[in-house]
Amino acid sequence: MKYEKEILETLYEAGNDGLSVHKIAIHVHNQHNTLFSPIDFDNVRIDVQRWLLANSRHSTAPVEHCEKRGLYRLNPKSNETQKLMLQFGENNDKNEDTYKDNQKNNTQILLFDF
């Protein structure tokens, strides 16, 4: 499916609390919708919902249902999810290091520094 990576990244950022199908669909829609190639939100929501239902049926599936109805989160028992969590964690660490390096190199005096 074309939205799989975005769904998994969104659920990774959500943490153990999980997110509703609607909120996941909003994130995916915002990542793919552009001015020159708009996509219909309802189609994205249906695709996201189908993917979540198909990939949360088994105990080893990458996604699981939360305690509340309609909420999903990453399944920590899944081997695939554990690999993805490591991959996403490495990407976040690299982004944080880059941000910190940029902050150290930025010697410009800001308006609110006084």
N, C-alpha and C positions, 0 to 999 in steps of 0.2 A: 504494500500500500504506500501511496505517496506521502502520507502524513505520519508514518510510524515514528520517525526520528523526532519530529516536533512534539508528538504526544509524550514520548518517553522523556524528553528533556523537560517538558512542562511538569510532568509528574515527579521528576527528580527534584526540581526546584520547590515543589509543593511540600515535600517531606512526608512524614508519617501520617499527617492529618488528611492528606489526599485532597482531591478536587472533584467538583461535580462535572458531569458531562458538558453542561452548558459553558462553564468557565474554561474547560479544556478546549472546547470548540472555538471560543472567543480568541484564545491565545493562538491557536493554529490558523484561524482566519486572519488575524492581524499579521502573522508572519508571511502569509502567502498572498494577501490581497494587495494589489498595486493600482495606481491610477490608470495605467494602460492595459492591464489585464485583470479587471475586477472578477471576483468569484462570489457566488451566492452563498450567504451564510447558512442557509437551510441545508444546502448540499454538503457543506463542510461538516455541519453538526450530525447529519445522518451518517456520513462516512466515519467520523470519529466514534459515534455510538456503536456502529457495527464492528469497528476494529476492537473497541474495548470489550464488547460482549464476546467476540470470538477469542480474544486473548486473555480472558479471565475465567475460563470454564474449568481448567485443571489446576491441581495444587502446585504444579511446576510451571504454570503460565507466568509470563513476565509481569502481569498486572493482576491485582486482586481487589475484591470489593471491601470497602471499609465497613464499620459498624452501622453507619447510617445508610439509608437507601439512596442510590444514585451517586455515591462517592467512590472514587477509585484511587488507588495508590500503587506504587511499585511493590512487587512481591519480593521480600528479602530472602525467601527460601529458594527462589529461582536462580539457577546458575547463570542464565543469560542476563538477568537483572544485576547480579553481582558484578559481572564483567562491565556492564554499562555504567554502573555506579563508580567503578574505578576509573573508567574512561572519562566520565563527566567530571569527576573530582580532579583528575589531572588537568583537564582544560581550565577549570576554575582556578586552580593553583597558579597556572601560567598567567592567566589574566590578572590575578591579584598581584603577582610579582611585577608584571609589566606596569600596572597602575602605580605601585609603590616606587618603581624606578623613575617613572615620569614625574612623580611628586617630588622626589629628591632632586631631580635635574631642573625643576622649575624654580628659579630664583627670583621671579618677578614679584614685586610687591603688590599685594592685592588691596583693594579699598578697605576691607574690614580687618586688616592686619594691625591697624593702629590702635 
